[in-house]
Amino acid sequence: MSVVALVPAAGRGVRLGLGRPKALVPVNGQSLLLRAVRGLLAAGCVQHVVVAAPPDQVDVVAAELAEVPDAHVVPGGAERTDSVRLALDSVERVAPDARVVLVHDAARAFT
C-alpha cells in the first residue's frame, strides 16, 4: 500500500505580482514547490507526489522537479478543486496500489 500526496500548484500567483506562479517562487534558493514536494517525501510516509501545474507550465514544473524521482506532474485546472480532481485522476496510473491520498498546497511549503 502506498501513500500519494496531491499538490495543487496551478495558480498563477497574480496577487504576488512576480510574473510567475507562486509555487515557482524561490525562497533561499529553492522554489516553494520543490520545498513542499521534498518535505512530503522526507516525511517517510509518502511514496509518490502528483503535482498539478499550470497547463502551459507543465514542462517548466517537470524540470523543476526533475531531480525528485517520485514526483509526477499533470496539467492542473482553472480552480483548485479542478486541479485536485485532475491530480486524483492520475493516481491509479502513478501508484495503482495507493490506498491513502493526501492533499497539500504548494504555497504552504514549510511542512
Buried (B, 14 or more C-beta within 10 A) or exposed (E): EBBBBBBBBBBEBEEEEEEBBBBBBEEEEEBBBBBBBBBBBEEEEBBBBBBBBBBEBBEBBBEBBEEBEBBBBBBBBEEBEBBBBBBBEBBEEBBEEBEEBBBBBBBEBEE
